[in-house]
Amino acid sequence: MKFWQRLFTAFLQRFHLMRFFGRNRSFKELHQSSYARRRTFANMLKYIKMTASSNFGNVFSVLIASAFIPFLPMLPIHLLIQNLLYDVSQIVIPFDNVDEELIAKPQRWQPEEVGRFMVVFGPISSIFDMITFGLMWFVFSANTPEHQTLFQSGWFVVGLLTQTLIVHMIRTAQIPFIQSRAATPLLIMTAVIMCIGIFLPMGPLASYLKLQALPLSYFLYLPLILGAYMCVTQWVKKIYIRRYGWQ
Protein backbone atom coordinates (compact mmCIF):
# COMPACT_ATOMS: atom_id res chain seq x y z
CA MET A 1 0.00 0.00 0.00
CA LYS A 2 2.80 2.40 0.88
CA PHE A 3 4.38 1.79 -2.51
CA TRP A 4 1.23 2.88 -4.33
CA GLN A 5 0.90 5.91 -2.08
CA ARG A 6 4.44 7.01 -2.91
CA LEU A 7 3.84 6.39 -6.59
CA PHE A 8 0.62 8.41 -6.54
CA THR A 9 2.32 11.25 -4.62
CA ALA A 10 5.20 11.35 -7.12
CA PHE A 11 2.70 11.41 -9.97
CA LEU A 12 0.84 14.37 -8.42
CA GLN A 13 4.06 16.27 -7.86
CA ARG A 14 5.10 15.76 -11.47
CA PHE A 15 1.64 16.75 -12.68
CA HIS A 16 1.66 20.02 -10.72
CA LEU A 17 5.19 20.84 -11.89
CA MET A 18 4.13 20.27 -15.49
CA ARG A 19 1.15 22.57 -15.04
CA PHE A 20 3.24 25.27 -13.35
CA PHE A 21 6.18 25.35 -15.75
CA GLY A 22 4.39 24.49 -18.97
CA ARG A 23 4.27 21.27 -20.94
CA ASN A 24 7.25 21.90 -23.23
CA ARG A 25 9.72 23.60 -20.92
CA SER A 26 8.97 22.37 -17.42
CA PHE A 27 11.99 20.40 -16.31
CA LYS A 28 14.43 22.27 -18.51
CA GLU A 29 13.59 25.54 -16.77
CA LEU A 30 13.52 23.83 -13.40
CA HIS A 31 17.02 22.48 -14.01
CA GLN A 32 18.30 25.86 -15.23
CA SER A 33 16.83 27.60 -12.20
CA SER A 34 18.42 25.09 -9.83
CA TYR A 35 21.78 25.42 -11.62
CA ALA A 36 21.67 29.23 -11.42
CA ARG A 37 20.84 29.19 -7.69
CA ARG A 38 23.65 26.78 -6.86
CA ARG A 39 26.14 28.73 -8.98
CA THR A 40 25.14 31.98 -7.32
CA PHE A 41 25.46 30.47 -3.86
CA ALA A 42 28.89 28.99 -4.67
CA ASN A 43 30.20 32.34 -5.90
CA MET A 44 28.72 34.18 -2.92
CA LEU A 45 30.35 31.74 -0.51
CA LYS A 46 33.61 32.01 -2.43
CA TYR A 47 33.68 35.78 -1.96
CA ILE A 48 32.81 35.61 1.75
CA LYS A 49 35.54 33.07 2.49
CA MET A 50 38.19 34.92 0.50
CA THR A 51 37.38 38.28 2.04
CA ALA A 52 37.23 36.93 5.58
CA SER A 53 40.56 35.11 5.31
CA SER A 54 42.29 38.09 3.63
CA ASN A 55 41.09 40.56 6.24
CA PHE A 56 42.05 38.20 9.06
CA GLY A 57 45.54 37.86 7.60
CA ASN A 58 45.94 41.63 7.21
CA VAL A 59 44.89 42.33 10.80
CA PHE A 60 47.21 39.61 12.08
CA SER A 61 50.14 41.03 10.09
CA VAL A 62 49.53 44.58 11.31
CA LEU A 63 49.42 43.43 14.93
CA ILE A 64 52.69 41.52 14.61
CA ALA A 65 54.46 44.31 12.73
CA SER A 66 53.31 46.98 15.18
CA ALA A 67 54.97 45.11 18.02
CA PHE A 68 58.44 45.20 16.42
CA ILE A 69 58.60 48.01 13.87
CA PRO A 70 59.16 51.61 15.08
CA PHE A 71 56.71 53.05 12.54
CA LEU A 72 53.39 52.13 10.96
CA PRO A 73 53.90 49.18 8.57
CA MET A 74 51.12 50.56 6.39
CA LEU A 75 49.25 53.84 6.50
CA PRO A 76 45.43 53.99 6.68
CA ILE A 77 45.30 55.38 3.14
CA HIS A 78 47.24 52.34 1.91
CA LEU A 79 44.75 49.97 3.50
CA LEU A 80 41.84 51.90 2.01
CA ILE A 81 43.35 51.84 -1.50
CA GLN A 82 44.26 48.18 -1.15
CA ASN A 83 40.72 47.25 -0.11
CA LEU A 84 39.23 49.44 -2.85
CA LEU A 85 41.32 47.80 -5.56
CA TYR A 86 40.60 44.34 -4.18
CA ASP A 87 36.85 45.02 -4.11
CA VAL A 88 36.95 46.30 -7.68
CA SER A 89 38.68 43.10 -8.77
CA GLN A 90 35.87 41.09 -7.16
CA ILE A 91 33.03 42.85 -8.99
CA VAL A 92 33.10 40.11 -11.61
CA ILE A 93 32.91 37.23 -9.11
CA PRO A 94 29.19 36.63 -9.90
CA PHE A 95 30.24 35.76 -13.47
CA ASP A 96 32.98 33.34 -12.42
CA ASN A 97 33.01 29.67 -13.37
CA VAL A 98 32.06 27.14 -10.71
CA ASP A 99 33.38 23.57 -10.58
CA GLU A 100 30.74 21.03 -11.52
CA GLU A 101 31.14 19.06 -8.28
CA LEU A 102 29.99 22.14 -6.34
CA ILE A 103 26.84 22.39 -8.44
CA ALA A 104 26.03 18.68 -8.60
CA LYS A 105 24.37 18.75 -5.20
CA PRO A 106 22.88 21.50 -3.01
CA GLN A 107 25.26 23.31 -0.67
CA ARG A 108 24.34 24.46 2.81
CA TRP A 109 25.27 27.70 4.58
CA GLN A 110 27.68 26.77 7.39
CA PRO A 111 28.99 29.73 9.43
CA GLU A 112 31.43 27.49 11.28
CA GLU A 113 32.99 26.53 7.94
CA VAL A 114 33.68 30.20 7.14
CA GLY A 115 35.30 30.72 10.54
CA ARG A 116 37.46 27.62 10.21
CA PHE A 117 38.46 28.60 6.67
CA MET A 118 39.45 32.08 7.85
CA VAL A 119 41.60 30.76 10.70
CA VAL A 120 43.38 28.23 8.47
CA PHE A 121 44.06 30.34 5.37
CA GLY A 122 44.35 33.82 6.88
CA PRO A 123 47.72 33.24 8.59
CA ILE A 124 49.28 32.00 5.33
CA SER A 125 49.33 35.53 3.96
CA SER A 126 50.71 36.72 7.30
CA ILE A 127 53.67 34.35 6.95
CA PHE A 128 54.58 35.91 3.62
CA ASP A 129 53.95 39.37 5.01
CA MET A 130 56.61 38.58 7.61
CA ILE A 131 58.95 37.46 4.83
CA THR A 132 58.28 40.76 3.06
CA PHE A 133 58.98 42.66 6.29
CA GLY A 134 62.31 40.89 6.56
CA LEU A 135 63.12 41.62 2.94
CA MET A 136 62.40 45.33 3.27
CA TRP A 137 64.12 45.58 6.67
CA PHE A 138 67.33 43.64 6.05
CA VAL A 139 67.83 43.62 2.27
CA PHE A 140 66.61 47.11 1.39
CA SER A 141 67.49 48.72 4.74
CA ALA A 142 64.03 50.24 5.19
CA ASN A 143 64.39 49.99 8.95
CA THR A 144 64.18 53.59 10.16
CA PRO A 145 61.34 56.14 10.23
CA GLU A 146 63.17 58.04 7.49
CA HIS A 147 62.76 55.02 5.18
CA GLN A 148 59.29 53.98 6.24
CA THR A 149 57.75 54.99 2.89
CA LEU A 150 59.95 52.44 1.12
CA PHE A 151 58.94 49.77 3.64
CA GLN A 152 55.24 50.62 3.28
CA SER A 153 55.45 50.63 -0.51
CA GLY A 154 57.06 47.19 -0.54
CA TRP A 155 54.38 45.69 1.68
CA PHE A 156 51.61 47.50 -0.20
CA VAL A 157 52.54 45.78 -3.46
CA VAL A 158 52.98 42.31 -1.95
CA GLY A 159 49.81 42.65 0.11
CA LEU A 160 47.66 43.67 -2.84
CA LEU A 161 49.07 41.04 -5.19
CA THR A 162 48.70 38.17 -2.74
CA GLN A 163 45.21 39.34 -1.82
CA THR A 164 44.25 39.37 -5.49
CA LEU A 165 45.89 36.04 -6.31
CA ILE A 166 44.23 34.22 -3.42
CA VAL A 167 40.98 34.49 -5.35
CA HIS A 168 42.27 31.98 -7.88
CA MET A 169 43.83 29.71 -5.27
CA ILE A 170 40.72 29.14 -3.18
CA ARG A 171 37.96 29.54 -5.75
CA THR A 172 38.39 25.85 -6.55
CA ALA A 173 39.38 22.60 -4.86
CA GLN A 174 41.50 21.76 -7.92
CA ILE A 175 44.80 23.14 -9.17
CA PRO A 176 44.12 26.72 -10.29
CA PHE A 177 44.89 27.80 -13.86
CA ILE A 178 45.51 24.17 -14.82
CA GLN A 179 42.59 21.98 -13.72
CA SER A 180 40.17 24.84 -13.09
CA ARG A 181 40.39 28.24 -14.74
CA ALA A 182 38.50 31.32 -13.66
CA ALA A 183 36.14 33.08 -16.05
CA THR A 184 37.79 35.45 -18.52
CA PRO A 185 36.42 38.64 -16.86
CA LEU A 186 37.95 37.61 -13.54
CA LEU A 187 41.29 36.81 -15.15
CA ILE A 188 41.34 40.17 -16.91
CA MET A 189 40.33 42.07 -13.78
CA THR A 190 43.00 40.29 -11.74
CA ALA A 191 45.70 41.22 -14.26
CA VAL A 192 44.52 44.85 -14.41
CA ILE A 193 44.43 45.31 -10.64
CA MET A 194 47.85 43.68 -10.20
CA CYS A 195 49.34 46.00 -12.82
CA ILE A 196 47.77 49.03 -11.13
CA GLY A 197 49.17 47.91 -7.77
CA ILE A 198 52.68 47.60 -9.17
CA PHE A 199 52.44 50.91 -11.02
CA LEU A 200 51.03 53.05 -8.18
CA PRO A 201 54.33 53.48 -6.25
CA MET A 202 56.02 54.57 -9.47
CA GLY A 203 53.21 56.69 -10.93
CA PRO A 204 52.33 60.37 -10.61
CA LEU A 205 50.01 59.72 -7.65
CA ALA A 206 52.75 58.12 -5.54
CA SER A 207 53.57 61.24 -3.52
CA TYR A 208 49.89 61.89 -2.78
CA LEU A 209 49.44 58.30 -1.64
CA LYS A 210 52.60 58.33 0.51
CA LEU A 211 54.28 55.72 -1.68
CA GLN A 212 57.61 55.67 -3.48
CA ALA A 213 59.26 53.84 -6.33
CA LEU A 214 60.73 50.47 -5.42
CA PRO A 215 64.24 49.41 -6.49
CA LEU A 216 64.44 47.16 -9.53
CA SER A 217 65.97 44.37 -7.42
CA TYR A 218 62.70 44.26 -5.46
CA PHE A 219 61.01 42.85 -8.55
CA LEU A 220 63.44 39.95 -8.59
CA TYR A 221 62.16 38.86 -5.18
CA LEU A 222 58.50 39.59 -5.89
CA PRO A 223 57.82 36.58 -8.20
CA LEU A 224 59.56 34.28 -5.71
CA ILE A 225 57.33 35.47 -2.87
CA LEU A 226 54.17 35.17 -4.96
CA GLY A 227 55.14 31.73 -6.31
CA ALA A 228 55.95 30.39 -2.85
CA TYR A 229 52.70 31.85 -1.52
CA MET A 230 50.67 30.06 -4.17
CA CYS A 231 52.46 26.76 -3.58
CA VAL A 232 51.98 26.88 0.19
CA THR A 233 48.32 27.82 -0.20
CA GLN A 234 47.76 24.91 -2.58
CA TRP A 235 49.49 22.52 -0.18
CA VAL A 236 47.41 23.71 2.80
CA LYS A 237 44.28 23.50 0.67
CA LYS A 238 44.91 19.83 -0.09
CA ILE A 239 45.33 19.06 3.61
CA TYR A 240 42.20 21.07 4.42
CA ILE A 241 40.16 19.19 1.81
CA ARG A 242 41.24 15.80 3.13
CA ARG A 243 40.18 16.76 6.64
CA TYR A 244 37.13 18.98 6.19
CA GLY A 245 36.07 18.66 2.56
CA TRP A 246 35.39 21.60 0.28
CA GLN A 247 32.36 23.80 -0.08
N, C-alpha and C positions, 0 to 999 in steps of 0.2 A: 504493500500500500504506500509506503514512504517513497518508493521508487517512482510510482506514478504521480505522487504529489510533487516531487522535485521536477519531474519531467514537465508537468503542467505549469508549474511556476516558471521554469525556464522558457517555456513557450510563450507565456504571457509577457515576460520581460522582453523577449525578442520582438513580440508583436507591438508593444508600446514603443520600443525604440524605433522600429520601422515607421510607425505612424508619426513619431516626433521628428525624425530626421529626413523623412521622405524615402520613397521606395528605391530610388536609383542611387542615392548617395549616402545612405544611412551610416554604414559602418566605415566607409572611407572617411567621412567627416569626423566620426567619433574617434577614429585612429589618429587623424591629423590633430585633432584637438588635444588628445592625450599626449601626443608627441610634443606639441608646442608647450604644454604645461610643464612637462618633465624637463624639457630643455631650458625653459625659463627658470625653473627652480634650481637646476644644476648651475647655471650661470650666476644666479643670485647668491647661492651658497659659496661659489668660487670667489666672488668678490668679497664677501664678508670674511671668509677665512684668510684671504690674502691681506686684506686691510688690517685685520686684527693682529695677525702675526707680525706685519711690518711695523705697525705702531708700537707693539710691545717691544720689538727689538730696538727701535729708536729710543724709546724711553729708557730701556736698560742700558744702552750705550751711553746716553747722556749722563745717567747717574754714575756710572763707573768713571767716565772721563772727568766729571766734575770733582771727583774725590782726589784726583792726582794731577790734573793740569791746572796751572795758575791763571787760566783765562777761560772764557766760554769756548767750548769745542765747536759750537755752531751758534750763530746769532738767531734771534727769533725770526728775522726776515728770511734767513736761509731756510728755516723749517717751513715757513709759510709758502715760499716759492717751490720748495721740494714737494710739499703736499699738493700744491696747485697743479704742478706739472704731472705728478702721479695720477691725480684725479682726472685730468684731461686725457691721459693715456688710457684710462679705464672706461671712457665714455662708450667705447665700441664693444665692451664686454657682452652686452645683450646679443650681439651678432656673432659671437664666437662659436666655434665648433664644439660639440660635446661628444665624448666617447660613447659609442653605442651601448657599452655595458652599463653606463649610468642612466641610460634611457630605457633599457630593456625592462626594468621593474621600477615601481614607484619608490621614491626616496622619502625619508621622514626627517622633519626638522628636529635636530638633536643639539640643544644648547651646550651640553657637556662635551660634545664632539668638537665644537668651535673652540671652547676653552682649552681642551687638551691639545688641539692643533696649534693654537697660539703659543702655548708653553713649550711645545716641542720645536717648532720651526722658528719662532721669534729669536731665540738666542743664537741661532746660526749666523744671522746677519750681524749680531753683536760681536761674535768671534772675529769676523772679518773687519768689523769696525776697529777692533783692538789692533789687528794687524796693520790697518791703515794708520792708526794713531802712531804705532811704532815706526812705520815708514816715514811719516811726516816729521816725527820727533828726532829720530836718530839719523836717518839718511839725508833728509833735506833741512835738518837743523831748525825746524820751525818749533822751537821749544822755549821761546820767550814772548812776553806780551807784544814786543815790537814786531814779531813775525807771526802773530796769531792769524792774520788774514790769509797767509799762505797755508797754514794748518787747516783753517776753516774751509778754504777753497778745495783742498785735497779731499777732505771728508765729504764735502758737499757733492762732488762728482761721484765718488764711490757710493755714497749713500743713495743717490738718485738712480744710478745705474743698477745697483743690486735690487733696489726696490722695484724697478721696472722689469728686470729680468725674472724676478721671482714669480711673476704672473705666468710665465711659460713653464716654469719648473713645477708648479703645484696646481696647474689647471688640469692636469691629467695624471693618472696613475702610471702611465707608460713613459718611455723615454722621449722627452720633448724634442721637437724639430725632426725626429727620425721616425718614431712609431706613431706619434700624434702631433700634428701641426696645427697651430692656431689659425683662425680665419685670417684672410688677407688684410682686412682693415686693422685688426689688432697687431699684425706684424708690421704694417706700415706705421701705425701710431707709435709702437715701441721704438722703431728706428728713429722716427722724427724726434721724439722726446729725449732719447739718449743723445742725439746730435746736439739738441738745444742745450742739454745739461753740460756737455763737454765745451760748447762754444761760449756759454755765459761768462765764465771767468776771463775769457780772452776778448769778449766783445765790448762794444761801446757802453753797455750798461753796467759793466763790472764795478766801476767806482761807486755808482749809486747803490749797488747791491752789496757793497762791502766785500767784494771778491777781487782776486788778482790772478794774473796769468800764471799757469803752472809750468815748471821747467819741462823741457822735452823728455828728459829721462823719466819723469813721472809716468809718461805714457808707455814706457817699457814695462813698468810694474803693473799698470792697470789691467791689461789682458790676463796676466797671471792671477791677480786677485779675483777677477770675475770668473775665470775658468775654474779655479779651485773652489770658489763659492758654489758654482753650479754642480760640480762633482760631489761635494759634500752634501748638498741639499738632495741630490738624487740618491745618494747612499742612505741618508737618513729616511728618505721617503720609502725606500724599499723595506727598511726595518719596520717603519711605522705601518705599512700595509700588511706585513706578515702578522703583526700583533693586533692591530685594530681594524684592519680593512680600510676601504676608501669610499668616501661619499662625495 
